[in-house]
């Protein structure tokens, strides 16, 4: 599974716990955020002012995709 902008953060963190390290490095504390239960990667990135395409590249590299 490749991570996309529409991937729900909750699903991403459940399937790929290593993704939490990428979020944390960007200052996104998604593991402890209630919004991560219903936000997509794109929505979370926008809320933190992070460029989603760059984040997706890092996420996919982190999970070996």
ZADO-1210 file (C-alpha; in nm, 4 decimals, padded with zeros to 6 digits):
<atoms>
<atom x="00.0000" y="00.0000" z="00.0000" code="UNK" pos="1"/>
<atom x="00.1359" y="00.3370" z="-00.0997" code="UNK" pos="2"/>
<atom x="00.0544" y="00.6331" z="00.1207" code="UNK" pos="3"/>
<atom x="-00.1475" y="00.9024" z="-00.0561" code="UNK" pos="4"/>
<atom x="-00.2827" y="01.2427" z="00.0405" code="UNK" pos="5"/>
<atom x="-00.6198" y="01.0774" z="00.1048" code="UNK" pos="6"/>
<atom x="-00.4865" y="00.8086" z="00.3389" code="UNK" pos="7"/>
<atom x="-00.6543" y="00.8452" z="00.6799" code="UNK" pos="8"/>
<atom x="-00.3916" y="00.9209" z="00.9455" code="UNK" pos="9"/>
<atom x="-00.5506" y="00.6688" z="01.1835" code="UNK" pos="10"/>
<atom x="-00.5163" y="00.3895" z="00.9254" code="UNK" pos="11"/>
<atom x="-00.1615" y="00.4940" z="00.8394" code="UNK" pos="12"/>
<atom x="-00.0423" y="00.4881" z="01.2000" code="UNK" pos="13"/>
<atom x="-00.2164" y="00.1572" z="01.2664" code="UNK" pos="14"/>
<atom x="-00.0629" y="-00.0173" z="00.9658" code="UNK" pos="15"/>
<atom x="00.2755" y="00.1605" z="00.9698" code="UNK" pos="16"/>
<atom x="00.3808" y="00.2681" z="01.3209" code="UNK" pos="17"/>
<atom x="00.7130" y="00.3914" z="01.1729" code="UNK" pos="18"/>
<atom x="00.5133" y="00.6747" z="01.0118" code="UNK" pos="19"/>
<atom x="00.4828" y="00.8296" z="01.3581" code="UNK" pos="20"/>
<atom x="00.8567" y="00.9086" z="01.3453" code="UNK" pos="21"/>
<atom x="00.8110" y="01.1058" z="01.0226" code="UNK" pos="22"/>
<atom x="00.5170" y="01.2971" z="01.1677" code="UNK" pos="23"/>
<atom x="00.7141" y="01.3716" z="01.4860" code="UNK" pos="24"/>
<atom x="01.0161" y="01.4963" z="01.2898" code="UNK" pos="25"/>
<atom x="00.7827" y="01.7483" z="01.1228" code="UNK" pos="26"/>
<atom x="00.6373" y="01.8615" z="01.4556" code="UNK" pos="27"/>
<atom x="00.3121" y="01.6753" z="01.3938" code="UNK" pos="28"/>
<atom x="00.2147" y="01.4886" z="01.7089" code="UNK" pos="29"/>
<atom x="-00.0477" y="01.2796" z="01.5327" code="UNK" pos="30"/>
<atom x="-00.0358" y="00.9900" z="01.7782" code="UNK" pos="31"/>
<atom x="-00.1777" y="01.2051" z="02.0553" code="UNK" pos="32"/>
<atom x="-00.4089" y="01.4211" z="01.8456" code="UNK" pos="33"/>
<atom x="-00.7837" y="01.3562" z="01.8432" code="UNK" pos="34"/>
<atom x="-00.8037" y="01.4993" z="01.4896" code="UNK" pos="35"/>
<atom x="-00.5915" y="01.2104" z="01.3597" code="UNK" pos="36"/>
<atom x="-00.8935" y="00.9859" z="01.4115" code="UNK" pos="37"/>
<atom x="-01.0715" y="01.1469" z="01.1168" code="UNK" pos="38"/>
<atom x="-00.8166" y="01.3498" z="00.9178" code="UNK" pos="39"/>
<atom x="-00.6322" y="01.2475" z="00.6037" code="UNK" pos="40"/>
<atom x="-00.2602" y="01.2992" z="00.5557" code="UNK" pos="41"/>
<atom x="-00.3378" y="01.6024" z="00.3352" code="UNK" pos="42"/>
<atom x="-00.5631" y="01.7591" z="00.5991" code="UNK" pos="43"/>
<atom x="-00.3063" y="01.7030" z="00.8732" code="UNK" pos="44"/>
<atom x="-00.0279" y="01.8490" z="00.6604" code="UNK" pos="45"/>
<atom x="-00.2389" y="02.1543" z="00.5759" code="UNK" pos="46"/>
<atom x="-00.3225" y="02.2100" z="00.9427" code="UNK" pos="47"/>
<atom x="00.0502" y="02.2191" z="01.0206" code="UNK" pos="48"/>
<atom x="00.1591" y="02.4196" z="00.7165" code="UNK" pos="49"/>
<atom x="00.3542" y="02.1277" z="00.5711" code="UNK" pos="50"/>
<atom x="00.3835" y="02.0607" z="00.1972" code="UNK" pos="51"/>
<atom x="00.1920" y="01.7374" z="00.1478" code="UNK" pos="52"/>
<atom x="00.3879" y="01.6072" z="-00.1533" code="UNK" pos="53"/>
<atom x="00.7205" y="01.6256" z="00.0330" code="UNK" pos="54"/>
<atom x="00.5611" y="01.4591" z="00.3350" code="UNK" pos="55"/>
<atom x="00.4262" y="01.1779" z="00.1172" code="UNK" pos="56"/>
<atom x="00.7711" y="01.1136" z="-00.0299" code="UNK" pos="57"/>
<atom x="00.9205" y="01.0856" z="00.3195" code="UNK" pos="58"/>
<atom x="00.6359" y="00.8665" z="00.4447" code="UNK" pos="59"/>
<atom x="00.6594" y="00.6254" z="00.1541" code="UNK" pos="60"/>
<atom x="01.0372" y="00.6042" z="00.1913" code="UNK" pos="61"/>
<atom x="00.9997" y="00.5347" z="00.5636" code="UNK" pos="62"/>
<atom x="00.7684" y="00.2398" z="00.4995" code="UNK" pos="63"/>
<atom x="00.9764" y="00.1101" z="00.2095" code="UNK" pos="64"/>
<atom x="00.7423" y="00.2015" z="-00.0761" code="UNK" pos="65"/>
</atoms>
